[in-house]
Amino acid sequence: MLNVYATLVSLVAVAKNRMEEEKGATAVEYGLLVGLIAVAIIVTVGILGGQLNSLFKTITDALP
C-alpha cells in the first residue's frame, strides 16, 4: 500500500513540473508570435507608408 502511495505522489509531482514547463514554453511562443506580428506591421507601414500619407492628404484636402 505504501508503494502505491509513493508512486501516486511521484506521478503528481512529475505532472506538476511538466505543467509548469509547458507554461514557460507557451509564454515564449506567445512572445515570438507578438514579435512576428510587430515586424509584419512595421514592414507593411514601411512599404505602404507613402501611399497612406497621400491618401490621407487627399481626404484632408477634400474636406471643407
Phi and psi in radians as a Rosetta constraint file:
Dihedral C 1 N 2 CA 2 C 2 CIRCULARHARMONIC -1.137 0.35
Dihedral N 2 CA 2 C 2 N 3 CIRCULARHARMONIC -0.597 0.35
Dihedral C 2 N 3 CA 3 C 3 CIRCULARHARMONIC -1.135 0.35
Dihedral N 3 CA 3 C 3 N 4 CIRCULARHARMONIC -0.718 0.35
Dihedral C 3 N 4 CA 4 C 4 CIRCULARHARMONIC -1.125 0.35
Dihedral N 4 CA 4 C 4 N 5 CIRCULARHARMONIC -0.750 0.35
Dihedral C 4 N 5 CA 5 C 5 CIRCULARHARMONIC -1.089 0.35
Dihedral N 5 CA 5 C 5 N 6 CIRCULARHARMONIC -0.785 0.35
Dihedral C 5 N 6 CA 6 C 6 CIRCULARHARMONIC -1.097 0.35
Dihedral N 6 CA 6 C 6 N 7 CIRCULARHARMONIC -0.675 0.35
Dihedral C 6 N 7 CA 7 C 7 CIRCULARHARMONIC -1.146 0.35
Dihedral N 7 CA 7 C 7 N 8 CIRCULARHARMONIC -0.766 0.35
Dihedral C 7 N 8 CA 8 C 8 CIRCULARHARMONIC -1.104 0.35
Dihedral N 8 CA 8 C 8 N 9 CIRCULARHARMONIC -0.726 0.35
Dihedral C 8 N 9 CA 9 C 9 CIRCULARHARMONIC -1.101 0.35
Dihedral N 9 CA 9 C 9 N 10 CIRCULARHARMONIC -0.718 0.35
Dihedral C 9 N 10 CA 10 C 10 CIRCULARHARMONIC -1.116 0.35
Dihedral N 10 CA 10 C 10 N 11 CIRCULARHARMONIC -0.749 0.35
Dihedral C 10 N 11 CA 11 C 11 CIRCULARHARMONIC -1.124 0.35
Dihedral N 11 CA 11 C 11 N 12 CIRCULARHARMONIC -0.694 0.35
Dihedral C 11 N 12 CA 12 C 12 CIRCULARHARMONIC -1.130 0.35
Dihedral N 12 CA 12 C 12 N 13 CIRCULARHARMONIC -0.725 0.35
Dihedral C 12 N 13 CA 13 C 13 CIRCULARHARMONIC -1.117 0.35
Dihedral N 13 CA 13 C 13 N 14 CIRCULARHARMONIC -0.738 0.35
Dihedral C 13 N 14 CA 14 C 14 CIRCULARHARMONIC -1.143 0.35
Dihedral N 14 CA 14 C 14 N 15 CIRCULARHARMONIC -0.739 0.35
Dihedral C 14 N 15 CA 15 C 15 CIRCULARHARMONIC -1.108 0.35
Dihedral N 15 CA 15 C 15 N 16 CIRCULARHARMONIC -0.706 0.35
Dihedral C 15 N 16 CA 16 C 16 CIRCULARHARMONIC -1.123 0.35
Dihedral N 16 CA 16 C 16 N 17 CIRCULARHARMONIC -0.792 0.35
Dihedral C 16 N 17 CA 17 C 17 CIRCULARHARMONIC -1.086 0.35
Dihedral N 17 CA 17 C 17 N 18 CIRCULARHARMONIC -0.684 0.35
Dihedral C 17 N 18 CA 18 C 18 CIRCULARHARMONIC -1.111 0.35
Dihedral N 18 CA 18 C 18 N 19 CIRCULARHARMONIC -0.716 0.35
Dihedral C 18 N 19 CA 19 C 19 CIRCULARHARMONIC -1.135 0.35
Dihedral N 19 CA 19 C 19 N 20 CIRCULARHARMONIC -0.692 0.35
Dihedral C 19 N 20 CA 20 C 20 CIRCULARHARMONIC -1.155 0.35
Dihedral N 20 CA 20 C 20 N 21 CIRCULARHARMONIC -0.669 0.35
Dihedral C 20 N 21 CA 21 C 21 CIRCULARHARMONIC -1.120 0.35
Dihedral N 21 CA 21 C 21 N 22 CIRCULARHARMONIC -0.688 0.35
Dihedral C 21 N 22 CA 22 C 22 CIRCULARHARMONIC -1.192 0.35
Dihedral N 22 CA 22 C 22 N 23 CIRCULARHARMONIC -0.582 0.35
Dihedral C 22 N 23 CA 23 C 23 CIRCULARHARMONIC -1.095 0.35
Dihedral N 23 CA 23 C 23 N 24 CIRCULARHARMONIC -0.719 0.35
Dihedral C 23 N 24 CA 24 C 24 CIRCULARHARMONIC -1.122 0.35
Dihedral N 24 CA 24 C 24 N 25 CIRCULARHARMONIC -0.726 0.35
Dihedral C 24 N 25 CA 25 C 25 CIRCULARHARMONIC -1.140 0.35
Dihedral N 25 CA 25 C 25 N 26 CIRCULARHARMONIC -0.678 0.35
Dihedral C 25 N 26 CA 26 C 26 CIRCULARHARMONIC -1.129 0.35
Dihedral N 26 CA 26 C 26 N 27 CIRCULARHARMONIC -0.717 0.35
Dihedral C 26 N 27 CA 27 C 27 CIRCULARHARMONIC -1.098 0.35
Dihedral N 27 CA 27 C 27 N 28 CIRCULARHARMONIC -0.692 0.35
Dihedral C 27 N 28 CA 28 C 28 CIRCULARHARMONIC -1.146 0.35
Dihedral N 28 CA 28 C 28 N 29 CIRCULARHARMONIC -0.724 0.35
Dihedral C 28 N 29 CA 29 C 29 CIRCULARHARMONIC -1.103 0.35
Dihedral N 29 CA 29 C 29 N 30 CIRCULARHARMONIC -0.750 0.35
Dihedral C 29 N 30 CA 30 C 30 CIRCULARHARMONIC -1.128 0.35
Dihedral N 30 CA 30 C 30 N 31 CIRCULARHARMONIC -0.654 0.35
Dihedral C 30 N 31 CA 31 C 31 CIRCULARHARMONIC -1.086 0.35
Dihedral N 31 CA 31 C 31 N 32 CIRCULARHARMONIC -0.764 0.35
Dihedral C 31 N 32 CA 32 C 32 CIRCULARHARMONIC -1.114 0.35
Dihedral N 32 CA 32 C 32 N 33 CIRCULARHARMONIC -0.707 0.35
Dihedral C 32 N 33 CA 33 C 33 CIRCULARHARMONIC -1.100 0.35
Dihedral N 33 CA 33 C 33 N 34 CIRCULARHARMONIC -0.773 0.35
Dihedral C 33 N 34 CA 34 C 34 CIRCULARHARMONIC -1.100 0.35
Dihedral N 34 CA 34 C 34 N 35 CIRCULARHARMONIC -0.704 0.35
Dihedral C 34 N 35 CA 35 C 35 CIRCULARHARMONIC -1.090 0.35
Dihedral N 35 CA 35 C 35 N 36 CIRCULARHARMONIC -0.756 0.35
Dihedral C 35 N 36 CA 36 C 36 CIRCULARHARMONIC -1.139 0.35
Dihedral N 36 CA 36 C 36 N 37 CIRCULARHARMONIC -0.679 0.35
Dihedral C 36 N 37 CA 37 C 37 CIRCULARHARMONIC -1.123 0.35
Dihedral N 37 CA 37 C 37 N 38 CIRCULARHARMONIC -0.719 0.35
Dihedral C 37 N 38 CA 38 C 38 CIRCULARHARMONIC -1.091 0.35
Dihedral N 38 CA 38 C 38 N 39 CIRCULARHARMONIC -0.746 0.35
Dihedral C 38 N 39 CA 39 C 39 CIRCULARHARMONIC -1.099 0.35
Dihedral N 39 CA 39 C 39 N 40 CIRCULARHARMONIC -0.727 0.35
Dihedral C 39 N 40 CA 40 C 40 CIRCULARHARMONIC -1.086 0.35
Dihedral N 40 CA 40 C 40 N 41 CIRCULARHARMONIC -0.701 0.35
Dihedral C 40 N 41 CA 41 C 41 CIRCULARHARMONIC -1.158 0.35
Dihedral N 41 CA 41 C 41 N 42 CIRCULARHARMONIC -0.773 0.35
Dihedral C 41 N 42 CA 42 C 42 CIRCULARHARMONIC -1.085 0.35
Dihedral N 42 CA 42 C 42 N 43 CIRCULARHARMONIC -0.765 0.35
Dihedral C 42 N 43 CA 43 C 43 CIRCULARHARMONIC -1.133 0.35
Dihedral N 43 CA 43 C 43 N 44 CIRCULARHARMONIC -0.742 0.35
Dihedral C 43 N 44 CA 44 C 44 CIRCULARHARMONIC -1.120 0.35
Dihedral N 44 CA 44 C 44 N 45 CIRCULARHARMONIC -0.767 0.35
Dihedral C 44 N 45 CA 45 C 45 CIRCULARHARMONIC -1.157 0.35
Dihedral N 45 CA 45 C 45 N 46 CIRCULARHARMONIC -0.665 0.35
Dihedral C 45 N 46 CA 46 C 46 CIRCULARHARMONIC -1.097 0.35
Dihedral N 46 CA 46 C 46 N 47 CIRCULARHARMONIC -0.707 0.35
Dihedral C 46 N 47 CA 47 C 47 CIRCULARHARMONIC -1.307 0.35
Dihedral N 47 CA 47 C 47 N 48 CIRCULARHARMONIC -0.761 0.35
Dihedral C 47 N 48 CA 48 C 48 CIRCULARHARMONIC -1.704 0.35
Dihedral N 48 CA 48 C 48 N 49 CIRCULARHARMONIC 0.061 0.35
Dihedral C 48 N 49 CA 49 C 49 CIRCULARHARMONIC -0.990 0.35
Dihedral N 49 CA 49 C 49 N 50 CIRCULARHARMONIC -0.810 0.35
Dihedral C 49 N 50 CA 50 C 50 CIRCULARHARMONIC -1.121 0.35
Dihedral N 50 CA 50 C 50 N 51 CIRCULARHARMONIC -0.729 0.35
Dihedral C 50 N 51 CA 51 C 51 CIRCULARHARMONIC -1.143 0.35
Dihedral N 51 CA 51 C 51 N 52 CIRCULARHARMONIC -0.719 0.35
Dihedral C 51 N 52 CA 52 C 52 CIRCULARHARMONIC -1.141 0.35
Dihedral N 52 CA 52 C 52 N 53 CIRCULARHARMONIC -0.678 0.35
Dihedral C 52 N 53 CA 53 C 53 CIRCULARHARMONIC -1.094 0.35
Dihedral N 53 CA 53 C 53 N 54 CIRCULARHARMONIC -0.780 0.35
Dihedral C 53 N 54 CA 54 C 54 CIRCULARHARMONIC -1.185 0.35
Dihedral N 54 CA 54 C 54 N 55 CIRCULARHARMONIC -0.599 0.35
Dihedral C 54 N 55 CA 55 C 55 CIRCULARHARMONIC -1.110 0.35
Dihedral N 55 CA 55 C 55 N 56 CIRCULARHARMONIC -0.826 0.35
Dihedral C 55 N 56 CA 56 C 56 CIRCULARHARMONIC -1.153 0.35
Dihedral N 56 CA 56 C 56 N 57 CIRCULARHARMONIC -0.591 0.35
Dihedral C 56 N 57 CA 57 C 57 CIRCULARHARMONIC -1.150 0.35
Dihedral N 57 CA 57 C 57 N 58 CIRCULARHARMONIC -0.737 0.35
Dihedral C 57 N 58 CA 58 C 58 CIRCULARHARMONIC -1.074 0.35
Dihedral N 58 CA 58 C 58 N 59 CIRCULARHARMONIC -0.750 0.35
Dihedral C 58 N 59 CA 59 C 59 CIRCULARHARMONIC -1.143 0.35
Dihedral N 59 CA 59 C 59 N 60 CIRCULARHARMONIC -0.756 0.35
Dihedral C 59 N 60 CA 60 C 60 CIRCULARHARMONIC -1.098 0.35
Dihedral N 60 CA 60 C 60 N 61 CIRCULARHARMONIC -0.733 0.35
Dihedral C 60 N 61 CA 61 C 61 CIRCULARHARMONIC -1.172 0.35
Dihedral N 61 CA 61 C 61 N 62 CIRCULARHARMONIC -0.514 0.35
Dihedral C 61 N 62 CA 62 C 62 CIRCULARHARMONIC -1.346 0.35
Dihedral N 62 CA 62 C 62 N 63 CIRCULARHARMONIC -0.322 0.35
Dihedral C 62 N 63 CA 63 C 63 CIRCULARHARMONIC -1.330 0.35
Dihedral N 63 CA 63 C 63 N 64 CIRCULARHARMONIC 2.508 0.35
